C-alpha cells in the first residue's frame, strides 16, 4: 500500500483528526492540500495551515496550505483549482471539517443550526462537487466523509436534533454519491470512530473523564490510510468504523491508541 505521489485534499486539517490524516499520508510521500480557517495561531488551540504544512514536509510529503472556509463555495472552487494546478490533479478528498453543538432544540440558536448545516452538510456537498471532475481522471479516486452510519434510532436524535441532522447529511452524501459516481470509479465512503477521539471537540463538549477514556486521532488516520489504498471500484458506499477496518488488516493491539491505556473506553455517538 502506498499513497506516494497521490494528491490528498483535506478540509479542517489544522488540528485533530484532519492533521493526523495529513501526516499519515505525508509519510508515504503524498501531496497534501492542507485547508482550514486558521492562518494565525489560536490563543487556546494549536495548529495553522502553515504549521501543518511544515509538519507534512518534515514527514516526507509535499504540502500546499490554503486558508479555506467551507461555507464559501467560490473559495472552495478556487482552492480545488489551485490544488489541481499545483499537483496536476486530485486523487482523494477527505471531508473532515465539522461543527458540533450537542444541544437540545430549545437550546440551539438558529445561527448555530445554520453553522452546522453549512459546514457539515453543505461543505461536504460543495467540496465533493468541486473535486469530482478531477477525481474522475484519477487512477484510484476516493471521497471519504468523516460521518457516522445512518442509525435511525430515535435516541440518536433526541438531545441534539440539529447536530444529528447535520452529520447525517454528510452520511447521506456518502449514500447517494457512492451510487451516483459508481460508474466513474470514484469511491465514496464514510468513516466513524468506535470510541470518542481525543480532539478539541471532545474536550469542549464532554466531561474530562470521557476525554481520558478516548483514543488518539492516530487510529482514525491509520484507518483512513487503509481505506484510501483500497480499490475505488470495489470499496464504495460503506460506513466504516475505524476499529473494524484495522482489525480486518490484522491489527490486534489497540492499546497504542488509548489516551489512558487500561481505561474502559467511551463509545462514540451513533453506534449501538
N, C-alpha and C positions, 0 to 999 in steps of 0.2 A: 504494500500500500504506500502511496506517496502522493502528495499534493504539489510536488516541485514544479514550479513554473505556472501553476494554476493561479488565476486571479479571483480572490475571495472578497466580496463586498459585504461589510458587516455594519449594521446600524447599532447605535448605542454601544460603541466599542471602547469607551474611555475607562471603564472600570468593570468589576464584577465578572459575570459570565462572558460578556462580549469581549472583554480584554483577554480572558483566558483562552477563548476560542482563537482569537487573533494570534496569540503567542504559540499555541499548539500548531497552527497552520504555518507559522513562520519557521518553526524548527525543521520543516520539510523543505524550506526554500521557496515558499509560496509568495505571491504578490498579494499583499493585504491592504485593502482600502479601509482605513480607519475613519469612521464617521461618528459624529456626536456634536452636542451643542457646546461642550466645554473647550474653550481655547485658552482660557486663563484659569489658574488654579483656584479651586473652590475652597473657601475657608474651612470646611468640615469634611469634604470628600476628596480623595486623591484622584489624579488622572486627568489628562487633557488629550486631545487628538494628537498633539505634538509629542507629548511624553510617551504615549503608547507607540507611536511611530518609531521613536528612538529605541524602544524595547524590542520591537519587531526586527529592526535592522541588526540589533545586537544579537538576536536569536538566530539570525541567518536568513531572514526574509527581506523582501523589498516592500517598502511602505509608501502609501500615499495618504496624507492626512487631509481631511476635508471637514470643515465645520458644516453641520447639517442639522436642520430641524425638520423631522419627517412630516410635520404638518404642512410644509411648504412644497407643493407639487412642482413648482418651477425650479426650486432649489434641488429637488430630487433629480429632475431631468438633467440639470446641469452637472450634478455630481456624478451621475451614471455616465454621461458623455465624457467627462473628464477622466474617469476611471478607464473606460474603454479605449479612449485615445491614448492614454498613458501606457497601458499594458497590452494593447492590441485586442482587447475583448474582455468578457466577464464569464467565468466558469461557474461561480457559486454566489448566491445571495443568502445571507443569514439575517432574517428579520428578528433581531433581538431587542430593539428599542421598545420600551413598555412603560406605561404609567399605571400606578396602583393606588387604590383607596378602598380599604376594607370597611366601608361604611354602609349603614342602612339607607333605605330610600329617603327617609326624612332628614337624615344627617348628611346627605350628599348634595353639595351645591351644584347647580346646573353647570357652572363653569368647570367643575371637576369632572362631571359626566362628559362634557364636551372634550376635555383634555384626553380622557381615557379612550374615547371613541376615535379621536383624531390621531393619537399616537399609535394605539394598538391596532385597531381595525383599518382605519383609512391609511395610516402609514404603511402597513403591511401590503395593502392592496396597491397603493401608489408605487411603492418600491418594486413590487413584483411586476407591475405593468410596465415600468420603465426598463427593467432588466431583461424581460422575456425576449425581445428581439435580439439581444446579444447572446443570451443563453442558448437560443435556438441554433446558434452557429458553433457552440462548444461541443467537445467530444463526449463529455460526461457531465452534463449540466444539472445542478441541484438548486432548489429553493428549500431552505429549512426555516420553519417558523417555530419560535420558542413559545409554544402554546399547548394547552392541555388536551387530552382526549375529550370528546363530547359526551360527558357523563350527565345525563339529563335528570338525575335525581334532584328533587326539589331542595334538598339541604345544601346543594352547591350554589343555589340562587339566594336562598334565604340569608339575610345578613349582609350581603354585598351584591345586590342585583346588578348595579351598574358595572362593577368590575367584571363579574361573570359574563355579562353580555359582551363587553369589550374584548375579553380574552377568547371567548368562544367565537367571536367574529374572526379572529385570526385563524382559529381552527377550521372555521367554515371556508376560509380562503384555501386552506390545505385540501379540504374535502372536495371542493369544486374545481380548483385549478389542476389538481392531480389528474382528473379525468379530462379536463379541457385541453391540457398540453401533453397528454399521454402519447399521442401520435408524433409529437415533436421530439420525444425522447427526453423531456425535461421532468426530472423527479421533483415532486412537491410533497414534503413530509413535515410533520410536527415532532418536536422533542420536548419532553417534560421530565422534571426530576422526581424520583421516587420519594426523596426526602426534601425538606427545606434546604436551601443552599445559602451559605453564609455570605450574603450580599448586603448592601446598604438598605435595600428594600425590606429585608427580614429584620435588620437591626432597628429600623424605624417603626415597622408595623407589628412586630411581635415582641413578647417578653424576652429578656436576656436568656432565660432558661432554654427557649426554643433556638436561639442563636447557637448556644453551646451544644444543642442536640442536632445540629445541622451538619451537612457535608460541605466540603470546599468546592469552589467553582470548577476546579480541575476535572471533576467527574463528568460534568456536562461538556467540557472541552474534549475530553477523551471519547465520549460517546458521539459527539459531533464529528470528530475525525473519522471514526468508523463508518458512519452513515455517508459522509461525503465521498468515501472511497468505494461505496457500493455502486453497482451498475444502475445508472439512472433509468434505464428502460425496464428494469426488473423491480427495483426498490422504490416504489412510489405509492402515495396515498396512505401512508402508515402514520399511526400516532404512537411514536416510540416513547419508551421510558428508559432513562439513562442506565439504570442498573441492569435491566433486561438486555439491552444492547451489548453491554460489556460482558455479561455472563455468556451470551452467545459467542463471544470471541475468546472465551476461556478464562476470563478474569474471575478469581475466587476470593482474593484478598481486598476487601473494601475498607479495611481499617485505615489504609493510606489516605483515604479521602475524608475521614472523620475530623471534625473540628476538635472533638474531645473523644479520643478512642476509648471504647468500653462503655460509653454512654448510650442509652436507648435512643434511637433516632426518632425524629418527629416527621411523620408522613405529611407530604405536601398536600395542598388543596386539590380537589377534583379527583382524587384517587381513593377508591374504597379499600 
